[in-house]
Amino acid sequence: MATNARPEDPQYPPLSPGSAATILRIADDADISETAHAVSWGLVHTIRQRTAIAEEHLTTARTRIHELEGTVQRREREICHLRNGRRNPEMPPEYKQNQGRLNVQIADSEGRTVAAKWIRRLGNGEVLARAGEEEDEPEYVVSLYLESDYSQHPTSPMPRWFLELLQGPGAPYNTLAETVHQLPDMAAFAEVERYRRHHEHRATLEAQRRAIIAELDLEDAHLDSIQFRMEAYGLHERVAVLENRIDLRPRDQPGRAPPRRQHSRRFRYPGPGGPG
């Protein structure tokens, strides 16, 4: 199709394929050549225009994709930096490196089972354990106990000198505790502290028990003295009229037992005729 017309020529405006088909259908045979020429250039103009628009959209999309890829890379670097920072936090000053002294498995913040990296003694037979991976990770309270394996070798009884240090006054016990504290097994020191704590508590209870027994003995002595004076005076003979008063006999009341003093060497009776 030879022509000097250009697609940019205003006489050949852009034309859609549907419009071109309609024009060709209604055109007369005499005008078909010129009509086909105009329609063809209109279609070319439309194709080039839409191609330019598509290329512009593609260029914009490629630019946006490049920007998003750069954003993703920056975010990945930031996430990696944050993870590395959280995986290597500073150890709190009250903690110490475990270094295999405490063989315990705990859960980190993501629920994985890991060996405790940091530990802190609590002084009551327990330690705090942390995974050492994040600053805000959970803490675990671990109770320490010595492992007992009676199948490996005979167990020798504890010598007297060791018991004397365990149960002795402050200075001997402190020497023992400091020596045990240097042992690699942390449970050893925990058990010494635990024994001392229970021993001191038992000593306190024993002192209270003895005080209560002494008070009971004193009350028994008072009761014996009072009862002796009543017997010598013959008080029960002077009020013998009450002997047959059933309503005054606690032992005759259904569902009620005569009062008695617990932990005493004798019973207290309501009077003559009481339980034998």
C-alpha positions in Angstrom: 0.0 0.0 0.0 2.0 3.0 -1.3 1.2 6.4 0.3 3.1 9.4 1.7 0.7 9.7 4.6 2.2 9.3 8.1 0.4 7.6 11.1 0.7 10.9 12.9 -1.2 12.7 10.2 -4.5 14.1 11.7 -6.4 12.9 8.7 -5.8 9.3 10.0 -6.9 9.4 13.6 -6.4 6.2 15.7 -8.9 3.6 14.9 -10.0 0.5 16.9 -10.2 -2.9 15.1 -14.0 -3.0 15.7 -14.5 0.4 14.1 -12.3 -0.5 11.2 -14.4 -3.6 10.4 -17.6 -1.5 10.6 -16.2 1.1 8.2 -15.1 -1.5 5.7 -18.6 -3.2 5.7 -20.5 0.0 4.9 -18.0 1.5 2.4 -19.0 1.5 -1.3 -17.0 -0.4 -3.8 -15.8 2.8 -5.4 -14.5 4.1 -2.1 -13.0 0.8 -0.9 -9.4 1.5 -1.9 -9.2 4.9 -0.2 -11.3 3.6 2.7 -9.0 0.6 3.2 -6.0 2.9 3.0 -7.4 5.2 5.7 -8.5 2.3 7.9 -5.1 0.6 7.6 -3.2 3.7 8.7 -5.7 4.3 11.5 -5.1 0.8 12.7 -1.3 1.2 12.5 -1.6 4.5 14.5 -3.8 2.7 17.1 -1.3 -0.2 17.4 1.6 2.1 17.8 -0.2 4.3 20.4 -1.3 1.3 22.5 2.2 -0.1 22.2 3.7 3.1 23.5 1.2 3.1 26.4 2.0 -0.6 27.1 5.8 0.1 27.1 5.2 3.1 29.4 3.3 0.8 31.8 6.0 -1.8 31.6 8.7 0.8 32.3 6.7 2.0 35.3 6.2 -1.6 36.5 9.9 -2.4 36.1 10.8 0.7 38.1 8.4 -0.3 40.8 9.7 -3.8 40.9 13.2 -2.5 41.2 12.2 -0.2 44.1 10.4 -3.1 45.8 13.4 -5.4 45.4 15.6 -2.8 47.0 13.1 -2.4 49.8 13.1 -6.2 50.4 16.9 -6.3 50.4 17.1 -3.5 53.0 14.4 -5.2 55.2 16.3 -8.5 55.0 19.5 -6.8 56.0 17.7 -5.1 58.9 16.1 -8.4 60.0 19.5 -10.1 59.8 21.0 -7.3 61.9 18.3 -7.6 64.5 18.5 -11.3 64.7 22.3 -11.2 65.1 21.9 -8.5 67.8 19.2 -10.6 69.6 21.3 -13.8 69.4 24.3 -12.1 71.0 22.8 -10.0 73.9 24.9 -8.9 76.8 24.8 -11.2 79.8 23.2 -9.6 82.9 25.7 -8.7 85.6 24.2 -11.0 88.2 24.5 -14.0 85.8 27.6 -16.2 85.0 28.5 -18.4 82.1 27.3 -21.9 82.6 30.2 -23.5 80.7 28.8 -27.0 81.3 28.7 -26.7 85.1 24.9 -27.2 85.1 23.6 -29.9 82.8 20.1 -28.8 82.2 18.0 -28.3 79.1 15.5 -25.4 78.8 13.3 -23.9 76.2 14.3 -20.7 74.4 11.8 -18.0 73.3 11.0 -20.0 70.1 10.2 -23.2 72.1 13.4 -25.0 71.1 15.2 -27.1 73.7 18.7 -25.7 74.3 21.4 -26.0 76.9 21.4 -23.3 79.6 24.0 -20.7 78.7 23.7 -18.3 81.7 23.0 -19.2 85.3 22.5 -17.3 88.5 22.6 -18.8 92.0 19.6 -18.1 94.3 21.2 -19.4 97.5 18.4 -21.7 98.4 19.4 -24.8 96.4 18.0 -23.3 93.2 19.4 -21.4 90.2 18.0 -19.3 87.5 18.8 -20.5 84.0 18.6 -18.7 80.7 19.2 -19.7 77.1 21.4 -16.6 76.5 19.9 -15.8 73.1 17.7 -12.8 73.7 17.4 -10.0 76.2 13.7 -10.6 77.0 13.9 -14.4 77.0 12.2 -16.3 79.9 14.0 -17.4 83.1 13.8 -20.9 84.5 14.1 -21.9 88.2 16.1 -25.1 88.4 16.3 -27.1 91.7 19.7 -28.7 92.2 20.1 -32.2 93.6 23.1 -34.5 93.8 22.8 -37.5 91.6 22.9 -40.8 93.5 24.1 -44.0 91.8 24.4 -46.8 94.2 25.2 -49.3 91.5 28.7 -48.0 90.8 30.5 -48.3 94.2 29.6 -49.0 97.8 28.3 -46.0 99.7 30.2 -45.2 102.8 28.4 -43.6 105.8 29.0 -39.9 106.5 31.9 -39.5 109.0 31.3 -37.7 112.3 33.7 -34.8 111.5 31.6 -33.9 108.4 28.4 -34.0 110.4 30.0 -31.7 113.0 30.8 -29.2 110.3 27.3 -29.4 108.8 25.6 -29.0 112.1 28.2 -26.9 113.9 28.3 -23.1 114.6 28.9 -20.5 112.0 32.7 -20.5 111.4 33.1 -24.3 110.9 30.0 -24.4 108.6 31.2 -21.4 106.6 34.5 -23.1 106.0 32.8 -26.2 104.8 30.4 -24.2 102.6 33.2 -22.2 101.0 35.2 -25.4 100.2 32.2 -27.1 98.7 31.4 -24.0 96.7 34.6 -24.4 94.8 33.7 -27.9 93.6 32.6 -28.1 89.9 29.3 -29.7 90.7 26.9 -26.9 91.7 24.5 -29.4 93.2 27.0 -30.2 96.0 26.8 -26.6 97.4 23.1 -26.6 96.9 22.7 -29.7 99.0 24.9 -28.3 101.8 22.8 -25.2 101.9 19.6 -27.2 101.8 20.8 -29.5 104.7 21.8 -26.5 106.8 18.4 -24.8 106.2 16.4 -27.8 107.3 18.8 -28.5 110.2 18.3 -25.0 111.5 14.5 -25.2 111.0 14.4 -28.5 112.9 16.5 -27.0 115.7 14.0 -24.1 116.0 11.1 -26.6 116.1 12.9 -28.7 118.7 13.3 -25.7 120.9 9.7 -24.9 120.5 8.7 -28.5 121.3 10.9 -28.5 124.5 9.3 -25.2 125.5 5.8 -26.6 125.1 6.7 -29.7 127.0 8.2 -27.6 129.8 4.9 -25.6 129.9 2.9 -28.8 130.0 5.0 -30.1 132.8 4.5 -26.9 134.7 0.8 -27.0 134.2 0.7 -30.6 135.4 2.5 -29.6 138.5 0.0 -26.8 139.1 -2.9 -29.2 138.6 -1.3 -31.8 140.9 -0.8 -29.2 143.6 -4.4 -27.8 143.3 -5.9 -31.3 143.3 -3.9 -32.3 146.4 -5.2 -29.3 148.3 -8.7 -30.1 147.2 -8.3 -33.7 148.4 -6.8 -32.7 151.7 -9.6 -30.2 152.3 -12.2 -32.8 151.4 -13.9 -30.5 149.0 -15.5 -33.3 147.1 -17.1 -34.6 150.3 -18.6 -31.1 151.1 -20.4 -31.1 147.7 -21.3 -34.7 147.6 -24.9 -33.7 147.0 -24.0 -33.1 143.4 -22.8 -36.7 142.9 -26.2 -38.0 141.7 -27.0 -35.0 139.6 -27.1 -36.6 136.1 -27.4 -33.3 134.4 -24.0 -32.3 135.7 -22.2 -35.4 134.6 -20.5 -34.6 131.2 -19.8 -38.3 130.7 -23.5 -39.1 130.8 -24.3 -36.7 128.0 -24.6 -38.4 124.7 -22.0 -37.5 122.1 -19.8 -35.8 124.5 -16.6 -37.2 126.0 -15.0 -36.1 129.3 -12.4 -33.3 128.7 -8.8 -34.4 128.8 -5.5 -32.7 128.4 -3.5 -33.9 125.4 0.2 -34.6 125.7 -0.1 -34.7 129.5 0.8 -37.4 132.0 -2.6 -37.5 133.6 -6.3 -36.8 132.9 -8.4 -34.1 134.4 -11.6 -35.4 135.9 -14.8 -33.5 136.5 -14.9 -34.9 140.0 -15.6 -38.1 141.9 -17.3 -40.7 139.9 -15.6 -39.7 136.7 -14.0 -42.2 134.3 -11.6 -44.7 135.9 
